[in-house]
Amino acid sequence: MADDFDMIAGLDVADDFEPGIAEAARLTVARHATDAGDCADLLTMLGLAEDKSRPRGCRECSGPLSLLTISGKCGLRDFCSYKCRDAATRAGR
């Protein structure tokens, strides 16, 4: 068991991922998490927690996003509802 920890301690950690790779990893975690709290915990543990400078919430109304809409499973990625997605699409955003 001690040998396992020695192997882990010797690994290099990449602090600067390419944006696409980090985003894909976040989406994979969101798809497999049981709820929003679980998702947040896993992202923090993996060092993939959202950048605080990035706006959070719906791109149209800034409302909260559910785990389902964050994961993109229903085609609402970054929108809280079809209404907001359609409004942004019509406005060209």
N, C-alpha and C positions, 0 to 999 in steps of 0.2 A: 504494500500500500504506500509506503514512504517513497518507493521508486516512482509511482504514478505522480505524486506531488512534485518530485524533482523534475520530471519530464515537463509538467505544466509550467513550473516556475521558469524553465529555460526558454519558453516560447517568446517570440517577439510579438508585440501588440501593435497593430496598425491603428494609429489615431486618425489618420486622414483618409477616409474612404472616398472613392469617386461618388458623386451625388447619386447617380443611378443605382449603384450597388447598395448603398445605405438605404435608399427608398425601397428597393425591392425586398431587402431584408425586413424592413419595418412592416411592409404589407404582408409578408409571409407570417410574421409573428402575429399580426392582427387577425389574419384568417384562421389561425390555429388557437388563439386565446379563447378562454371560456367566457370572459366578460371584460369590460373596459379596465377594471382594476388589475386583472391578471395580465392584460396586455401592457399596461404601464409598468408593472413590476418586471415583466420579462424584458421589455425594452431597456429599462434602467440597468438590469443585471447584465445585459449584453453590450451595454455602452452605446445603444442606438436610440436613446431618448431624444425626443424632438428638440430641435434647436429653438431656444427661447426667442430668437429674433424672428422666427417664421410665424406669420399670423396663424391663429388657431380658429377653428370654427368654420361655418359655412362661408364660401366665397361670396355669396350673394347677400345674405342677411346677417352674417357673423354669429348666427345661432349655434348651439352645441351640435356636435356630430355624434351619431351613435356608432358603436363598434362595427355594425354592418355597413354603414356608409363610409367609414374610414377604410375598411378592407376593400371596397370597390366591387363586392360581390353582386350588387344590385344595379350597377351602372350609375351610382350617385356620388362617385368619388369627389370629395371636397364640397359637396352640397348636402344640405339637410333634408331636402325633399325634391320631388320631381318638379314642383312649382318653381323653386329657386333655380334648379338646373335649366328649366325651359326659359325662364326670364333672362338668365345670363346668356343663354344661347341666342335668344332673339336680340339681345343688346350687343352681341358680339364679344362678350367677355369670356 
